[in-house]
Amino acid sequence: MPYIPLESHLPGITGLLEYRQDTAQPIRELTQILLRGESTLTEGERELIAALVSSKNQCKFCTTAHTAAANILLGETETCEMVKKDFETAPVSDKMKALLAIASHVQQNGKNVTSQDVERAKTAGASDREIHDTVLIAALFCLYNKYVDGLASVTPTETAFYEKLGQRITTNGYNRVPAIYEQLKKEAQA
């Protein structure tokens, strides 16, 4: 049960963003830029960062949502599961492993990122911007995870919910689409 009144048909982060659209707007814009904007990291790789950080923060809603999005973007379900379990042995590039190590350290404490972590990423081919964006994505998802869990937002348990959410995320990105909110409300009332 959420600690504040939220629209019951909008679980997880969705209801919280709808609750304060004025604060949601800049967060959504930042998320859209980082996860869907121009980047040398694929959208799937960026969703892997979000899923890993959310998993390490034990935020079930965000972990499941971004795992679903990563799976859709990667076209398979094994890689994200392996990244969350042990990214060092997952079937991703050395560059991605180094970036995931940085994201993992940011999740623990930003000061845990070391010059050796950055050098490892650069040696593996990561650009300064990729390192920057990895840190910012990890920090942003720490915010989201704490936002969802700190206000006890509803966390659905049905796999189908997250599959549908993953489709919405990969199709529409992170911008607010009023027609989707209206459709969710109608579905909840039916």
Salt bridges, closest charged atoms under 4 A:
GLU7 OE1 - HIS9 NE2 3.29
GLU18 OE2 - ARG176 NH2 2.53
ASP22 OD1 - ARG20 NE 2.77
GLU43 OE1 - ARG36 NE 3.70
GLU47 OE2 - ARG36 NH2 2.76
GLU47 OE1 - HIS66 ND1 2.76
GLU81 OE2 - LYS84 NZ 3.02
GLU88 OE1 - ARG120 NH2 2.73
ASP117 OD2 - HIS105 ND1 2.79
ASP128 OD1 - LYS122 NZ 3.08
GLU130 OE2 - LYS95 NZ 2.92
ASP133 OD2 - ARG129 NE 3.52
ASP133 OD1 - HIS132 ND1 2.82
GLU187 OE1 - LYS164 NZ 3.20
